[in-house]
Amino acid sequence: MFSFFKKNPKPELDSVPEIAAPVVEAPIEEDAPVALPAIAPAEAKRSWLARLKSGLSKTSSNLTTLFIGARIDDDLYEELEAALLMADTGVDATQFLLTELKRCVKDQKLTEAAQVKSALRQLMIKLLEPLQKPLELGRHQPMVMMITGVNGAGKTTTIGKLAKHLQAHRQSVLLAAGDTFRAAAREQLTIWGERNNVSVIAQESGDPAAVAFDAVHSASAKGINVVMVDTAGRLPTQLHLMEELKKIKRVTAKAMADAPHEILLIIDGNTGQNALMQVKAFDDALGLTGLVVTKLDGTAKGGVLAAIARTRPIPVYFIGVGEQIEDLQPFNAEEFVTALLGDASD
């Protein structure tokens, strides 16, 4: 398993295993967070990257074939514009990439299609890098995470996967079944709790905000590190349900000052520009701190991340390419663009 978090070095620092990974050496202050690098065999990493590339293969094919034997002219730019729009990149991000690409071609006097493709690759990496930020652990005790998203985005499954990742980094976890509208959601969360040996706070019926309140108090009393509050899936247009999310946030703050510390939106990578609309709506209502993009394993186009980077550059903590625990991994801009356009040598 190869998660990537930032973690406060104070708790159990001496027991943290030494992990060989490229890090930037710098003096660490007493209270500064440290990066916990990825933990996984190289083979597992290659396997996961292969699944990511497979999930984005449709977009990758549309983009990369444009540069095969192509001339650098208006026709190439028009075809690239169409391919980016079809990949759900959106008008703003597409125009930004095309403008910057033309500038690079002119300034660097690029004459070959492979050079233009390489320039596009670097522009996309630069555009997506602001989204690449680790989730910080150890700043709060407990850290309270509010998990939101529309029905079908993979919210409950993602909570289970995140719980496993957190446990791998020696974090105790408590789940709060705040989706009281759908009985199956409570049952699904309970199953994930049993799989991970994690307790679940739930009520047969009742106020989701009250469930969150109880969970925070229970975690504080028991010394649990992380509380994850599930919420009912809803569309941004369901205003009464969005108001309920705001209530959960307010009540959680009453249970613990400055909570929730993380408000995550789970978005389905197949929903294209709808995902951007969800990000805007949930961010306006709640003030999102991070995103998790799921289901990049089928017909996902991937370009919506560029649209998010241009419009609402909220950190993408994780992306998912399948149903298994290890299929949810930290977002890395260069890896993602490599899945779309190949590496620098291609």
Backbone torsions as a table, in degrees:
resi	resn	phi	psi	omega
1	MET	NA	137.9	-172.8
2	PHE	-135.1	73.7	176.1
3	SER	-79.8	166.2	176.3
4	PHE	-141.8	111.7	-179.2
5	PHE	-129.1	165.0	162.0
6	LYS	-100.0	143.0	-177.4
7	LYS	-141.1	137.5	174.7
8	ASN	-60.6	128.2	-173.2
9	PRO	-75.4	-9.5	-173.5
10	LYS	-65.8	-50.9	-175.3
11	PRO	-68.7	122.4	172.4
12	GLU	52.6	39.6	-176.2
13	LEU	-61.5	-38.8	-176.1
14	ASP	-67.6	-21.5	-176.6
15	SER	-93.4	-2.7	179.0
16	VAL	-70.4	125.0	-177.0
17	PRO	-67.4	151.5	175.1
18	GLU	-77.3	129.5	-176.3
19	ILE	-125.9	124.1	180.0
20	ALA	-74.7	115.4	179.5
21	ALA	-162.4	149.4	179.0
22	PRO	-68.4	120.6	176.9
23	VAL	-134.0	157.3	176.8
24	VAL	-87.7	119.9	-179.1
25	GLU	-76.1	128.7	179.5
26	ALA	-158.4	151.0	177.3
27	PRO	-62.8	137.3	-178.0
28	ILE	-107.8	123.0	176.7
29	GLU	-73.1	163.7	-175.1
30	GLU	-56.1	-40.8	-174.9
31	ASP	-103.0	8.1	-177.5
32	ALA	-77.2	142.5	177.4
33	PRO	-71.4	151.1	175.0
34	VAL	-117.5	153.7	-179.1
35	ALA	-87.8	125.8	173.1
36	LEU	-90.7	109.9	-173.5
37	PRO	-72.9	174.5	-178.1
38	ALA	-65.4	143.5	179.3
39	ILE	-120.9	101.5	179.7
40	ALA	-173.7	148.4	173.8
41	PRO	-64.4	150.2	180.0
42	ALA	-58.8	-33.9	-179.3
43	GLU	-64.7	-40.7	178.4
44	ALA	-64.5	-38.9	178.9
45	LYS	-63.1	-45.3	179.6
46	ARG	-62.4	-38.5	179.7
47	SER	-63.6	-43.1	-180.0
48	TRP	-66.1	-42.2	178.9
49	LEU	-63.6	-35.1	177.7
50	ALA	-64.9	-38.3	178.6
51	ARG	-69.3	-36.1	176.6
52	LEU	-64.1	-44.6	179.1
53	LYS	-62.9	-38.9	178.3
54	SER	-65.2	-40.9	-179.8
55	GLY	-64.4	-29.6	-178.4
56	LEU	-103.2	15.6	-171.4
57	SER	-62.8	-34.0	-178.9
58	LYS	-63.9	-48.8	178.0
59	THR	-65.1	-42.2	-179.7
60	SER	-58.0	-44.3	-179.9
61	SER	-63.3	-43.7	-179.1
62	ASN	-63.2	-35.5	-177.8
63	LEU	-80.3	-47.7	-172.5
64	THR	-71.2	-32.7	-179.1
65	THR	-68.1	-20.3	179.1
66	LEU	-61.5	-30.4	-171.8
67	PHE	-93.7	-2.7	-179.2
68	ILE	-74.7	110.9	179.0
69	GLY	63.0	22.6	-174.8
70	ALA	-85.1	151.9	171.2
71	ARG	-93.9	147.5	-179.2
72	ILE	-85.9	92.3	-178.4
73	ASP	-146.9	-174.7	-177.6
74	ASP	-62.1	-33.2	179.6
75	ASP	-61.9	-41.1	179.2
76	LEU	-63.4	-44.0	-179.4
77	TYR	-65.7	-37.0	178.7
78	GLU	-66.8	-41.9	178.3
79	GLU	-66.9	-37.7	178.2
80	LEU	-66.3	-40.3	177.6
81	GLU	-59.7	-45.4	179.7
82	ALA	-63.3	-41.5	-178.9
83	ALA	-65.7	-40.1	179.4
84	LEU	-67.0	-41.1	178.3
85	LEU	-65.1	-39.7	178.2
86	MET	-66.5	-23.5	178.7
87	ALA	-86.5	11.3	178.1
88	ASP	69.0	25.5	179.4
89	THR	-71.4	-25.0	179.2
90	GLY	86.1	157.7	-174.5
91	VAL	-64.7	-46.8	-175.5
92	ASP	-62.5	-50.5	-178.7
93	ALA	-66.9	-36.2	178.8
94	THR	-63.5	-46.8	179.6
95	GLN	-65.2	-37.1	177.6
96	PHE	-61.9	-47.7	-178.6
97	LEU	-64.5	-41.4	-179.8
98	LEU	-66.0	-43.0	179.6
99	THR	-61.8	-46.3	-179.9
100	GLU	-67.3	-36.2	179.6
101	LEU	-65.9	-43.9	178.5
102	LYS	-62.2	-37.8	177.8
103	ARG	-64.4	-42.4	178.3
104	CYS	-62.9	-42.8	-179.8
105	VAL	-60.9	-41.4	-179.0
106	LYS	-71.9	-49.1	-175.8
107	ASP	-67.3	-38.2	-176.8
108	GLN	-94.0	-0.4	178.6
109	LYS	53.3	50.5	179.8
110	LEU	-75.3	137.0	-176.1
111	THR	-124.8	-9.2	-177.8
112	GLU	-117.5	147.6	-177.8
113	ALA	-61.3	-36.2	179.9
114	ALA	-63.1	-35.6	178.3
115	GLN	-67.8	-38.9	178.9
116	VAL	-66.1	-41.6	177.5
117	LYS	-61.5	-42.4	178.2
118	SER	-63.3	-39.8	178.3
119	ALA	-65.1	-40.4	177.3
120	LEU	-62.6	-40.5	179.2
121	ARG	-59.6	-45.4	-179.6
122	GLN	-66.4	-37.4	178.3
123	LEU	-65.0	-40.4	-179.7
124	MET	-68.6	-39.6	176.9
125	ILE	-61.3	-46.2	-179.7
126	LYS	-61.8	-38.2	-180.0
127	LEU	-66.3	-38.4	-174.3
128	LEU	-88.9	-17.3	-176.1
129	GLU	-57.5	-35.0	177.4
130	PRO	-61.4	-19.5	178.4
131	LEU	-81.4	-13.0	-173.9
132	GLN	-90.0	91.0	179.2
133	LYS	-136.7	142.3	-180.0
134	PRO	-81.7	154.2	173.8
135	LEU	-79.0	126.8	-177.6
136	GLU	-87.3	135.1	177.7
137	LEU	-115.6	154.5	171.4
138	GLY	85.6	2.0	179.6
139	ARG	-81.5	-23.8	-178.0
140	HIS	-136.3	151.8	-179.5
141	GLN	-135.1	102.8	-3.8
142	PRO	-81.6	162.2	169.6
143	MET	-86.0	127.8	-176.6
144	VAL	-105.7	123.3	-179.7
145	MET	-115.7	127.9	176.8
146	MET	-103.9	123.0	-174.0
147	ILE	-108.7	123.1	-176.4
148	THR	-125.2	169.7	177.7
149	GLY	154.8	163.1	178.8
150	VAL	-80.4	161.4	177.0
151	ASN	-59.4	136.7	176.5
152	GLY	91.6	-3.2	-178.3
153	ALA	-78.7	-12.5	-178.2
154	GLY	95.3	27.6	-173.2
155	LYS	-63.8	-52.8	-176.1
156	THR	-64.8	-41.0	177.7
157	THR	-63.1	-40.4	179.4
158	THR	-64.2	-38.2	177.3
159	ILE	-59.0	-44.2	178.4
160	GLY	-61.8	-41.3	179.0
161	LYS	-66.8	-42.1	179.0
162	LEU	-62.9	-38.3	178.6
163	ALA	-59.8	-41.0	179.4
164	LYS	-65.5	-42.5	177.8
165	HIS	-61.3	-44.7	-179.5
166	LEU	-62.7	-40.3	177.5
167	GLN	-63.2	-34.2	178.0
168	ALA	-64.0	-21.5	177.6
169	HIS	-106.2	29.6	171.9
170	ARG	61.8	33.4	175.9
171	GLN	-104.5	127.6	172.1
172	SER	-79.8	145.0	-169.8
173	VAL	-130.6	142.4	172.3
174	LEU	-127.4	133.3	179.7
175	LEU	-105.0	140.7	176.9
176	ALA	-116.6	119.7	-177.4
177	ALA	-82.9	77.2	-177.6
178	GLY	-82.5	-3.4	175.6
179	ASP	-87.5	82.2	-177.0
180	THR	-88.2	-2.1	179.9
181	PHE	-81.1	-25.7	-174.0
182	ARG	-125.4	112.4	-177.1
183	ALA	-60.2	-35.8	-178.8
184	ALA	-62.6	-31.6	180.0
185	ALA	-64.7	-42.4	178.4
186	ARG	-63.1	-41.1	179.8
187	GLU	-67.2	-41.5	178.8
188	GLN	-62.3	-42.6	-179.4
189	LEU	-65.5	-38.1	177.8
190	THR	-62.7	-39.8	178.0
191	ILE	-62.1	-45.6	178.2
192	TRP	-62.7	-38.1	177.6
193	GLY	-61.8	-41.8	178.6
194	GLU	-65.6	-40.2	179.1
195	ARG	-61.0	-39.4	-176.0
196	ASN	-96.6	2.7	-176.9
197	ASN	57.6	48.0	-178.3
198	VAL	-120.0	135.3	178.2
199	SER	-73.3	148.6	179.3
200	VAL	-125.5	125.0	173.9
201	ILE	-89.0	122.3	-177.0
202	ALA	-146.8	160.3	173.5
203	GLN	-132.3	146.0	178.6
204	GLU	-59.8	-39.8	174.8
205	SER	-155.7	160.6	179.6
206	GLY	145.4	-166.5	-174.3
207	ASP	-87.4	120.5	178.5
208	PRO	-56.3	-36.2	179.5
209	ALA	-63.9	-36.2	178.7
210	ALA	-66.7	-36.7	176.8
211	VAL	-62.5	-44.5	178.9
212	ALA	-62.9	-43.1	179.5
213	PHE	-59.1	-48.1	-179.6
214	ASP	-62.5	-39.7	-177.6
215	ALA	-65.0	-41.9	-180.0
216	VAL	-64.5	-44.2	178.7
217	HIS	-63.7	-41.1	179.2
218	SER	-63.1	-44.2	-179.7
219	ALA	-63.7	-40.0	179.4
220	SER	-63.7	-42.1	-178.3
221	ALA	-68.6	-33.0	-175.1
222	LYS	-96.2	-1.9	179.8
223	GLY	71.5	29.7	179.4
224	ILE	-79.5	142.2	-172.8
225	ASN	-77.2	-42.0	-171.8
226	VAL	-134.1	133.0	171.9
227	VAL	-112.4	127.1	174.4
228	MET	-113.0	120.1	-177.3
229	VAL	-101.7	111.9	174.5
230	ASP	-75.0	147.7	177.4
231	THR	-131.8	160.3	-178.3
232	ALA	-67.2	136.9	176.4
233	GLY	-67.5	138.1	180.0
234	ARG	-156.4	155.9	175.4
235	LEU	-85.0	150.2	179.0
236	PRO	-58.3	-23.7	-179.1
237	THR	-78.2	-12.2	178.8
238	GLN	-84.5	82.2	-169.1
239	LEU	-61.7	-36.4	-179.1
240	HIS	-66.3	-33.0	178.1
241	LEU	-76.2	-34.8	175.7
242	MET	-64.0	-36.0	176.2
243	GLU	-63.9	-33.9	177.8
244	GLU	-65.5	-37.6	176.5
245	LEU	-60.3	-42.4	178.4
246	LYS	-62.0	-37.0	178.9
247	LYS	-65.2	-43.0	178.0
248	ILE	-58.2	-42.5	179.6
249	LYS	-62.9	-44.7	-179.0
250	ARG	-64.3	-45.0	-177.1
251	VAL	-68.0	-36.3	177.1
252	THR	-61.4	-38.0	178.4
253	ALA	-66.2	-29.3	176.7
254	LYS	-71.9	-32.0	178.6
255	ALA	-73.2	-31.8	-179.7
256	MET	-153.8	124.0	-179.0
257	ALA	-56.2	138.1	179.3
258	ASP	66.6	7.5	171.9
259	ALA	-86.2	155.5	-4.6
260	PRO	-73.8	146.4	-177.4
261	HIS	-84.5	-25.1	175.8
262	GLU	-133.6	132.4	173.7
263	ILE	-121.6	106.0	-173.5
264	LEU	-103.6	140.1	173.2
265	LEU	-109.5	125.8	175.7
266	ILE	-93.3	123.0	-179.6
267	ILE	-124.4	142.6	179.6
268	ASP	-81.1	122.1	-177.9
269	GLY	-65.6	-9.7	-179.5
270	ASN	-92.2	-4.9	-172.7
271	THR	-89.2	0.6	172.7
272	GLY	59.4	-134.1	-176.1
273	GLN	-66.3	-18.7	174.0
274	ASN	-61.4	-32.5	178.7
275	ALA	-63.2	-39.1	178.4
276	LEU	-64.8	-40.8	178.0
277	MET	-63.0	-38.6	177.2
278	GLN	-63.6	-43.6	179.4
279	VAL	-58.9	-46.4	-179.4
280	LYS	-61.3	-47.5	-175.1
281	ALA	-66.4	-46.3	-178.9
282	PHE	-70.3	-33.8	178.3
283	ASP	-67.9	-42.2	178.3
284	ASP	-61.9	-37.8	-175.9
285	ALA	-79.0	-37.2	-168.2
286	LEU	-121.6	-24.1	-172.3
287	GLY	77.9	74.8	-176.2
288	LEU	-65.8	145.4	175.1
289	THR	-108.8	-15.5	-178.2
290	GLY	-168.1	162.2	179.2
291	LEU	-125.1	152.9	168.2
292	VAL	-129.0	122.4	-178.7
293	VAL	-102.7	120.8	-176.5
294	THR	-107.9	170.2	169.5
295	LYS	62.3	36.2	173.8
296	LEU	-85.6	49.8	-173.1
297	ASP	-134.0	13.2	-178.3
298	GLY	-139.5	-101.4	-179.0
299	THR	-101.4	15.9	-179.1
300	ALA	-59.5	142.3	-177.6
301	LYS	-102.2	-27.9	170.9
302	GLY	85.3	-23.9	-175.1
303	GLY	-65.9	-19.3	-177.7
304	VAL	-61.7	-23.9	176.9
305	LEU	-64.4	-34.8	176.5
306	ALA	-66.7	-39.6	177.8
307	ALA	-64.0	-41.1	177.9
308	ILE	-64.4	-41.6	-179.5
309	ALA	-61.0	-35.1	-179.8
310	ARG	-79.7	-34.3	-171.3
311	THR	-99.1	-48.3	-179.6
312	ARG	-138.5	83.7	-175.5
313	PRO	-72.7	65.9	177.8
314	ILE	-85.9	136.5	-177.2
315	PRO	-54.4	135.6	171.9
316	VAL	-98.5	101.3	-175.7
317	TYR	-71.1	-40.9	-176.2
318	PHE	-143.5	154.5	168.8
319	ILE	-128.7	148.6	-177.0
320	GLY	-120.8	139.9	-178.8
321	VAL	-121.4	9.5	-179.0
322	GLY	-179.4	-170.8	-174.2
323	GLU	-92.0	-16.7	-176.5
324	GLN	-77.1	157.8	-179.9
325	ILE	-54.2	-45.4	-174.8
326	GLU	-74.5	-5.9	-179.7
327	ASP	-80.8	-5.6	174.5
328	LEU	-102.0	114.6	-174.1
329	GLN	-135.8	158.6	-179.8
330	PRO	-59.8	143.6	177.4
331	PHE	-74.9	132.4	176.9
332	ASN	-130.6	119.0	-173.4
333	ALA	-59.6	-45.1	-177.3
334	GLU	-66.3	-41.7	177.9
335	GLU	-62.1	-41.2	-178.0
336	PHE	-64.6	-45.8	-179.6
337	VAL	-68.5	-33.8	176.2
338	THR	-61.5	-38.4	176.7
339	ALA	-63.7	-29.3	-179.6
340	LEU	-85.7	-41.2	-169.9
341	LEU	-122.4	-0.9	-175.6
342	GLY	85.1	172.1	-180.0
343	ASP	-85.3	-179.7	-173.3
344	ALA	-62.1	-24.5	-176.8
345	SER	-88.0	-10.8	-177.4
346	ASP	-72.4	NA	NA
